[in-house]
Amino acid sequence: MRVAKGKLKLLYLLDILRKHTDEEHPLSSRELCTLLGQRGIEAERKSVYRDIAVLNECGLEIGSTRFPKPGYFLLKRDFELPEVRLLIDAVLAAPFITRKKTDGLVEKLKSLASLPQSQGLEPQIFADQRVKFDNEEIYYSIDAVHTAISAGKKVRFRYYHRVIRGCRAEWNEGREFTVSPYALLWANDKYYVAGNYEKYDTVGNYRIDRMKHVSVTDLPMRPFSEVSDYTERFDAADYLKKSFYMYRGEPQEIELCCTNDMLEAVLDKFGADVDFVYQDEDQFTFRAPVYASDGLVEWILQYGGRVRVLRPDSLYEKTAEKIRALCSAYRIRQG
């Protein structure tokens, strides 16, 4: 059915205001009439005034100004320009989003701003050269995992790692997994599925960019209460706080002694509700429940002597063993 052009006038006017105007780039009623004419809509200035009043009555907030020139502009958008920049930066920074999908998402995000504003974003966007992964299935994988979590079903997928063949790193043949997915997690600039592999009584982490051919099965998801401390819901925020570099580990309470300049790093990792035990002018001690793993040891070692393990003994010994191995490796290199 063909729609009369007169009935499309308000929609075209709103689209013009969204695309072409902002507070620094208003359009006069005459310019609005010209742009409507380019879409086959004849309009007079007085009718444009009435249409803008209708849009304002609908809550769209069309503003007017005399500087830098007289005209009208869309005052309120779903996303402000700083918010659009923030979302674009997040997409650019996510290595699991391929270059092709990054370009598509950035174009969609730019459309949330006016054309003049989006043109101002161009130099920032196209100077970006960050590393991107190449798994084009990632959108479908995320969708399948979300669907499975909502439906309480397991997912099946092939999981790949890279191996060195000749002088190049290539994907291996992959291995099939059937997993009960509990949450999608963004950590360390990567996207993970936290879930239970049917052969073990633990929660494991699987990188989305390494997953292919993801499908939702008819198998019921294993309750997370059987493999974790969570009962009412899988607390993704708590799980991330207790995990280090997404390694699996056993739940333990640790006690660390840190130099005072480590406070921000500790709060960033463990949260503001850390249980502080002792503090003086040089150092502080705190306790926290975590998943003790190789990832925790790596986190500790990155700060050198600024962090010391007090307990448990098992973590102390594992950290000391890593330090001895590191010293041994460098003695061999120097010799």
TALIN-V961712 format. One record per helix or strand of 3 or more residues. SS is the DSSP state (~ for helix, > for strand). FROM is the first residue (numbers start at 0). TO is the last residue. If there is no record, write none. Layout:
ss:SS from:FROM to:TO
ss:SS from:FROM to:TO
//
This chain:
ss:~ from:4 to:19
ss:~ from:28 to:37
ss:~ from:44 to:56
ss:> from:61 to:64
ss:> from:70 to:73
ss:~ from:80 to:92
ss:~ from:98 to:109
ss:~ from:114 to:125
ss:~ from:137 to:150
ss:> from:152 to:158
ss:> from:161 to:164
ss:> from:167 to:170
ss:> from:174 to:186
ss:> from:189 to:196
ss:> from:203 to:206
ss:~ from:207 to:209
ss:> from:210 to:219
ss:~ from:223 to:225
ss:~ from:235 to:241
ss:> from:249 to:258
ss:~ from:259 to:269
ss:> from:274 to:278
ss:> from:282 to:291
ss:~ from:293 to:300
ss:~ from:303 to:305
ss:> from:306 to:310
ss:~ from:312 to:333
//
